[in-house]
Amino acid sequence: MGFLTGEVNQIALAGLLSDCGMAKITPAILTKKEALTEKEFLEVREHPIHSYKLLKDLPALTEGAKVAVLQHHERFDGSGYPLGIKGVQIHPFAKIISFADAYQAMISPRPYRNGQSPFHVLDQIEKDQFGKFDLSVVQAFKKIFIKDMVGRTVKLSNGAYGKIVFINEKLVTKPMVQAEDSDQIISLEKSKDLSIIKVF
């Protein structure tokens, strides 16, 4: 995305430290297996503020990185928290961390649900959460995603296994998969009933 090495390092540090404020949240909330109550959810929504306060005097972080920590749950359309800001009001570093944090949360297992397939998550981000993330960040992620996924073994929704052989940049979530036990190439674009449920 054109950031300098020092800026990339600051983004990485901010991303790594963005949830440190969770240490201030009631421990029982963090391990709860049921849905959070409204009161509990409001407490969790305070963690970016706690994170910022814990890091604001840290000389190793630039002001941009500290602001990114505060804003890492803001959304491009204004639906985020804790400030409810949108678009250009969100720091460029925060736009990257916001997307990375949401993606990581969706693919990771939680006490109340299993982790989701990276392809399903990206599909959700493109459809259900369209407008919540900066498009330039999503596009940059897709380029990395394609490089990482081509050649990977996957499990399909019909129980079959295969290897990803090609991903169209315009249809990233619908790659071409070579079946494990044959030379058959399965196009997920054409096989609407099939999806990737696990990546190895």
Secondary structure, DSSP 8 states (H G I E B T S, - for coil): ----HHHHHHHHHHHHHTTGGGGGS-HHHHT--S---HHHHHHHTTHHHHHHHHHTT-TTS-HHHHHHHHTTT--TTS--SSS---GGGS-HHHHHHHHHHHHHHHHS-BTTB----HHHHHHHHHHTTTTSS-HHHHHHHHHHHHHHHTT-EEEETTS-EEEEEE--TTSTTS-EEEETTSS-EEETTT-TT--EEEE-
